[in-house]
């Protein structure tokens, strides 16, 4: 059931309607707020800072996804290699048995 959760981002109070846990919604708001406050020296309107923060978060997400794909590929390759070694060892054992 969706409920309204009050958060503060860049000094603005917002009511977020969500069925997620309140602590999770607050952690999302804190992340966005930190990104915006990290650009404090940039002299642009708040809505532009929000767009820049969104782009930065999207960049982080896409980089993490690429890293996950790379790690998944490495794990798959190593698992396949390990399976081939085990298969070969089992074949040798079957021949000697």
N, C-alpha and C positions, 0 to 999 in steps of 0.2 A: 504494500500500500504506500503510495507516494505521500511524503510529508514535506513540509517546508523547513529548510535548514538555512539559518541566517549565517552568512559569511562576510568577510571584509576583504576586498581586493583593491589595492591601490587607493586605500582610504575611502572606498565606496562600499556601503552596506548593500548586500544583495540577498534576496531570498531565492534559494535554489530548491526546486521541487525534485525529489528523488526518492526511489525506494532503496537506494544503497544505504549502508550504515553511515550514521552521522560522522563518525571519525574519518571514514574514507572520503566523504564529500569535503570535509574540512581540510584533509591533507591535500586534496586536489586544489582547493582554493589557495592554500598556503604555497603550493608549488607555483601557481600562476602569479601570486602576489610577489614571491621572491624573484621570479623572472622579470616582472615589471620594475620592481625596486632596484634590480641589478642594472637597469638602464636609466637610473635616476639622472645622470648627466645629460641625457638626450633631451633636447628642447623641442618636443612635439606634444600635441594634445594626448590626453590619456587614452583615447580610443586608438590612436596610432601606436602607442606603447602596447596596448592590448594585442593589436595585430602583430607587432614585432615579437611579443612574447609567444603568441600562438605559432608563429613561424619557427621560433627557436625550439619550442616544444615539439613541433612536427619534425624538425630536423633531428632532434634527439631520438624520437621514435623511429624514424627511418634508418638512422645509423644503428640503433639497437637491433632492429629487424634484420639488417644486413649482417650484423655480427652473429646473430642467432642462426641465420641461414648458413653462414660460413662454418660455425661450430658444428651444426647439424651435419653438414657435408663431411667435415673431418671425422666426426664420430662414426658416420656411416662407412666411410672408407676404411677406418681402422678396424671397425667391427667385421667388415667383409674380409679384410686381410687376416684377422685373427681366426675367423671361421675357416679360411682356406688352410691355414697352418694346422688347425685342429683336425680338419678333414684329412690332410696329408699324413699327420701323425697316426690317426686312426687307421688309415689304409695300410700303413707300414705295420702297425700292430696286428691287423687282421691277417696279413701275409705271413707273419712270423708265428701266428697262433696255430 
